[in-house]
Amino acid sequence: DVGLPSGSGDVEYLAALRRHLPQALAYARPDVVLYDAGVDVHEEDKLGLLRISDEGLLQRERYVLETCLKWGSPVAAFVGGGYHRNLD
């Protein structure tokens, strides 16, 4: 996890991703990447504290997949998170 200020949007989020993902891959040298493509960062998530747009999520997915594949690491992705305050 990388801490970001509450309310951070696409620019801050994607900059942090671009800064940290290559470092993490270089350090871990994974045989496979298990990628939890969580959507609790989305701007419409009522419990999340970040404000990532649909376009920001699309850019994130492309960057993660392209970067991992460039490192030669296959990716197994799944979606998690994304909550509404009224869980009934």
C-alpha positions as CSV (number, residue, x, y, z in Angstrom):
1,D,0.0,0.0,0.0
2,V,1.0,3.6,-0.7
3,G,-0.5,6.3,1.5
4,L,-2.2,9.1,-0.3
5,P,-4.1,12.1,1.1
6,S,-7.9,11.7,1.3
7,G,-9.5,13.1,-1.8
8,S,-6.6,12.4,-4.1
9,G,-7.6,12.1,-7.7
10,D,-6.3,10.6,-10.9
11,V,-3.1,12.7,-11.2
12,E,-1.8,11.9,-7.7
13,Y,-2.9,8.3,-7.8
14,L,-1.4,7.5,-11.2
15,A,1.8,9.3,-10.3
16,A,2.2,7.2,-7.2
17,L,1.5,4.0,-9.2
18,R,4.1,4.9,-11.9
19,R,6.6,5.7,-9.2
20,H,6.2,2.5,-7.1
21,L,5.1,-0.3,-9.4
22,P,8.4,-0.6,-11.2
23,Q,10.3,-0.5,-7.9
24,A,8.1,-3.3,-6.5
25,L,8.6,-5.5,-9.6
26,A,12.3,-4.9,-9.5
27,Y,12.5,-5.8,-5.8
28,A,10.2,-8.9,-5.9
29,R,10.9,-10.2,-9.4
30,P,7.6,-12.2,-9.3
31,D,6.9,-15.3,-11.3
32,V,3.3,-14.2,-11.5
33,V,1.5,-11.0,-10.3
34,L,-1.8,-11.4,-8.4
35,Y,-3.6,-8.1,-9.1
36,D,-6.5,-7.1,-7.0
37,A,-8.0,-4.4,-9.2
38,G,-10.0,-2.8,-6.4
39,V,-12.6,-0.2,-7.2
40,D,-13.0,1.2,-3.7
41,V,-10.8,4.1,-4.9
42,H,-13.5,5.2,-7.4
43,E,-15.0,8.6,-7.0
44,E,-18.5,7.3,-6.5
45,D,-17.5,4.8,-3.8
46,K,-19.3,6.1,-0.6
47,L,-16.8,4.5,1.8
48,G,-13.5,5.1,-0.1
49,L,-11.4,8.2,0.5
50,L,-10.0,8.6,-3.0
51,R,-11.6,10.2,-6.1
52,I,-10.4,8.2,-9.1
53,S,-12.5,8.6,-12.3
54,D,-13.6,5.9,-14.7
55,E,-10.8,7.1,-17.0
56,G,-8.3,7.0,-14.2
57,L,-9.2,3.3,-13.5
58,L,-8.8,2.5,-17.1
59,Q,-5.4,4.1,-17.2
60,R,-4.5,2.2,-14.0
61,E,-5.5,-1.2,-15.5
62,R,-3.6,-0.5,-18.7
63,Y,-0.5,0.6,-16.9
64,V,-0.4,-2.3,-14.4
65,L,-0.9,-4.9,-17.1
66,E,1.5,-3.4,-19.6
67,T,4.2,-2.9,-17.0
68,C,3.9,-6.4,-15.5
69,L,4.0,-7.9,-19.0
70,K,7.1,-5.8,-19.9
71,W,8.8,-7.3,-16.9
72,G,7.9,-10.8,-18.1
73,S,5.4,-11.4,-15.3
74,P,2.0,-12.8,-16.2
75,V,-0.9,-11.3,-14.4
76,A,-3.9,-12.9,-12.7
77,A,-6.4,-10.1,-12.0
78,F,-9.6,-10.0,-10.0
79,V,-11.9,-7.2,-8.9
80,G,-12.6,-6.3,-5.3
81,G,-13.9,-3.5,-3.2
82,G,-16.4,-0.9,-4.2
83,Y,-19.0,-0.4,-1.5
84,H,-22.2,1.6,-0.9
85,R,-23.1,2.8,2.6
86,N,-26.5,1.2,2.3
87,L,-25.6,-2.5,2.2
88,D,-29.2,-3.8,2.4
